[in-house]
Amino acid sequence: MVDKVNFAARYGQWAIVAGASEGLGAAYAQELASRGLNLVLVARRSEVLQSFASQLSEKYEIQTKIIVVDLSKSDSAEQIAQNTNELEIGLMIYNAAFSAIGPFLERSLADHFKEIHTNIHAPLKLVYLLGQRMLAQGHGGILLMSSLSAFHGSAYISTYSATKAFNILLAEGLWEEWREQGVDVLVCVSGAVKTPGYVASEPQQTGGLGDMTMNPDQVVLEALNALGKQPYVIPGRVNRLAGFVMRHLLPRKAVIQFMGRVLRGKYIE
Ligand SMILES: NC(=O)c1ccc[n+]([C@@H]2O[C@H](COP(=O)([O-])OP(=O)(O)OC[C@H]3O[C@@H](n4cnc5c(N)ncnc54)[C@H](OP(=O)(O)O)[C@@H]3O)[C@@H](O)[C@H]2O)c1
């Protein structure tokens, strides 16, 4: 494991967390602050971000900067890149996502495109713009968030899971392309995590999977510990086992049907 001092040397001086105001993004920010990195916190809610940034600066004696931007908008990545031009960005975590749950045709086409903009366009542009800077400075890390639902087609969240599959393949390819040049790329393929966003979308019934949700802090620690060692990580033993069974033991068709039943039970019926 890279210790905290080495972590700051490798991924400092500044980290960007895109989607940092709550849930997993806030947990990433907290952990990075405790490791001594200065932080650029990105989200839409200005007051929440400002107060979180002040807390972190005071508690960990780090510098913080907030960028209030909607990552579903087409120029959001450019805004972030321009506003951080003067900073040495050693780490970029793309955590924000939009997920439209429900029967495909009952969601508007605009919602499907919002998923593409937030979950594909913005991270791709940020990886491009910041990857250039990291390669030029000879060090850096990029962490993209994905989901176990991206290992196969997932009914009722099919566009979301497709966008998350894009992130897995993008990160894996760049891990191989950039690892000899000092830039580590990782995708965190997460199962369910108790974040405000997840809890708000979660109906009472569990839909047959039981309570497999993890705490954000656990996910963050496993992800940061995997950075620089491997192209992807699935946090949590149960999730790793589920991922292995779904990808390697069961026929793909059976997994798609099983997950369809689970999601139907959870969100539709
Ligand atoms: N939670 C889970 O169970 C789970 C499971 C698998 C994968 N994941 C992945 O983990 C990541 C985080 O999940 P989460 O549940 O913590 O997410 P979330 O609660 O939906 O949002 C996380 C953060 O992103 C920001 N954000 C959302 N949309 C934004 C936008 N358009 N522009 C700017 N900021 C935006 C939110 O802040 P503002 O509202 O202030 O903008 C918030 O700080 C996502 O990539 C998700 O796909 C989560």
The ligand as a Gaussian input file, in Angstrom:
#p B3LYP/6-31G(d) Opt

LIG

0 1
 N      -24.258000       4.876000      -4.647000
 C      -24.223000       3.708000      -5.224000
 O      -24.872000       2.746000      -4.814000
 C      -23.337000       3.479000      -6.432000
 C      -23.219000       2.182000      -6.963000
 C      -22.387000       1.985000      -8.060000
 C      -21.706000       3.044000      -8.613000
 N      -21.851000       4.301000      -8.079000
 C      -21.163000       5.405000      -8.708000
 O      -20.489000       6.162000      -7.728000
 C      -20.537000       7.538000      -8.046000
 C      -21.091000       8.344000      -6.895000
 O      -22.339000       7.880000      -6.536000
 P      -23.235000       8.651000      -5.469000
 O      -24.321000       7.753000      -5.105000
 O      -22.374000       9.235000      -4.386000
 O      -23.763000       9.845000      -6.416000
 P      -24.765000      11.067000      -6.217000
 O      -25.211000      11.055000      -4.804000
 O      -25.771000      10.999000      -7.252000
 O      -23.878000      12.349000      -6.544000
 C      -22.624000      12.464000      -6.143000
 C      -22.084000      13.890000      -6.303000
 O      -22.109000      14.308000      -7.658000
 C      -22.579000      15.636000      -7.756000
 N      -23.254000      15.771000      -9.028000
 C      -24.251000      14.997000      -9.508000
 N      -24.623000      15.430000     -10.729000
 C      -23.841000      16.506000     -11.018000
 C      -23.759000      17.401000     -12.110000
 N      -24.563000      17.295000     -13.162000
 N      -22.846000      18.394000     -12.055000
 C      -22.038000      18.538000     -11.010000
 N      -22.062000      17.720000      -9.937000
 C      -22.966000      16.726000      -9.945000
 C      -23.487000      15.808000      -6.549000
 O      -23.474000      17.148000      -6.073000
 P      -24.519000      18.305000      -6.452000
 O      -25.879000      17.716000      -6.302000
 O      -24.206000      19.384000      -5.444000
 O      -24.198000      18.729000      -7.839000
 C      -22.811000      14.944000      -5.489000
 O      -21.822000      15.677000      -4.828000
 C      -21.340000       7.644000      -9.334000
 O      -20.453000       7.719000     -10.424000
 C      -22.115000       6.349000      -9.392000
 O      -22.387000       5.944000     -10.707000
 C      -22.638000       4.541000      -7.007000

